[in-house]
Amino acid sequence: MIGGFFGGLYAGFKGLKAYVFMTPGLITLPMWINPSYPNNFYNLWTAIISMVIASIISFFITLFLGFDDIPNKRNKV
């Protein structure tokens, strides 16, 4: 959640705008391209950079803080 916060913070400062309502992801990256100016990829690059920021920060927080595995509670037969 912390990584998503910083990725969203960057996107907010840069004024990222989605032009289509759909779930964001790698396959739906064209939703960030302005249909009025299809050759201007500033908004698309802002979206990609914010995704990379969120992923990298989440990775390093997990790497440094670690996580606890949930023990398996199944009964062995």
Contact map, one row per residue, 1 for C-alpha under 8 A:
11111000000000000000000000000000000000000000000000000000010000000000000000000
11111100000000000000000000000000000000000000000000000100110000000000000000000
11111110000000000000000000000000000000000000000000001111110000000000000000000
11111111000000000000000000000000000000000000000000000110010000000000000000000
11111111100000000000000000000000000000000000000000000100000000000000000000000
01111111110000000000000000000000000000000000000001001100100000000000000000000
00111111111000000000000000000000000000000000000011111100000000000000000000000
00011111111100000000000000000000000000000000000001000100000000000000000000000
00001111111110000000000000000000000000000000000000000000000000000000000000000
00000111111111000000000000000000000000000000000001000000000000000000000000000
00000011111111110000000000000000000000000000011001000000000000000000000000000
00000001111111110000000000000000000000000000000000000000000000000000000000000
00000000111111110000000000000000000000000000000000000000000000000000000000000
00000000011111110000000000000000000000000000010000000000000000000000000000000
00000000001111111000000000000000000000000000000000000000000000000000000000000
00000000001111111100000000000001000000000010011000000000000000000000000000000
00000000000000111110000000000001000000000010000000000000000000000000000000000
00000000000000011111100000000011100000000000000000000000000000000000000000000
00000000000000001111100000000011111000000000000000000000000000000000000000000
00000000000000000111110000000011000000000000000000000000000000000000000000000
00000000000000000111111000000010000000000000000000000000000000000000000000000
00000000000000000001111100010010000000000000000000000000000000000000000000000
00000000000000000000111110010000000000000000000000000000000000000000000000000
00000000000000000000011111011000000000000000000000000000000000000000000000000
00000000000000000000001111111000000000000000000000000000000000000000000000000
00000000000000000000000111111000000000000000000000000000000000000000000000000
00000000000000000000000011111100000000000000000000000000000000000000000000000
00000000000000000000011111111110000000000000000000000000000000000000000000000
00000000000000000000000111111111100000000001000000000000000000000000000000000
00000000000000000000000000111111100000000001000000000000000000000000000000000
00000000000000000111110000011111100000000000000000000000000000000000000000000
00000000000000011111000000001111110000000011001000000000000000000000000000000
00000000000000000110000000001111111011011011000000000000000000000000000000000
00000000000000000010000000000001111111011010000000000000000000000000000000000
00000000000000000010000000000000111111000000000000000000000000000000000000000
00000000000000000000000000000000011111000000000000000000000000000000000000000
00000000000000000000000000000000111111110000000000000000000000000000000000000
00000000000000000000000000000000111111111000000000000000000000000000000000000
00000000000000000000000000000000000011111000000000000000000000000000000000000
00000000000000000000000000000000110011111110000000000000000000000000000000000
00000000000000000000000000000000110001111111100000000000000000000000000000000
00000000000000000000000000000000000000011111110000000000000000000000000000000
00000000000000011000000000000001110000011111111000000000000000000000000000000
00000000000000000000000000001101100000001111111100000000000000000000000000000
00000000000000000000000000000000000000001111111110000000000000000000000000000
00000000001001010000000000000000000000000111111111000000000000000000000000000
00000000001000010000000000000001000000000011111111100000000000000000000000000
00000000000000000000000000000000000000000001111111110000000000000000000000000
00000010000000000000000000000000000000000000111111111000000000000000000000000
00000111011000000000000000000000000000000000011111111100000000000000000000000
00000010000000000000000000000000000000000000001111111110000000000000000000000
00000010000000000000000000000000000000000000000111111111000000000000000000000
00100110000000000000000000000000000000000000000011111111100000000000000000000
01111111000000000000000000000000000000000000000001111111110000000000000000000
00110000000000000000000000000000000000000000000000111111111000000000000000000
00100000000000000000000000000000000000000000000000011111111100000000000000000
01100100000000000000000000000000000000000000000000001111111110000000000000000
11110000000000000000000000000000000000000000000000000111111111000000000000000
00000000000000000000000000000000000000000000000000000011111111100000000000000
00000000000000000000000000000000000000000000000000000001111111110000000000000
00000000000000000000000000000000000000000000000000000000111111111100000000000
00000000000000000000000000000000000000000000000000000000011111111110000000000
00000000000000000000000000000000000000000000000000000000001111111100000000000
00000000000000000000000000000000000000000000000000000000000111111100000000000
00000000000000000000000000000000000000000000000000000000000011111110000000000
00000000000000000000000000000000000000000000000000000000000011111111000000000
00000000000000000000000000000000000000000000000000000000000001001111100000000
00000000000000000000000000000000000000000000000000000000000000000111110000000
00000000000000000000000000000000000000000000000000000000000000000011111000000
00000000000000000000000000000000000000000000000000000000000000000001111100000
00000000000000000000000000000000000000000000000000000000000000000000111110000
00000000000000000000000000000000000000000000000000000000000000000000011111000
00000000000000000000000000000000000000000000000000000000000000000000001111100
00000000000000000000000000000000000000000000000000000000000000000000000111110
00000000000000000000000000000000000000000000000000000000000000000000000011111
00000000000000000000000000000000000000000000000000000000000000000000000001111
00000000000000000000000000000000000000000000000000000000000000000000000000111
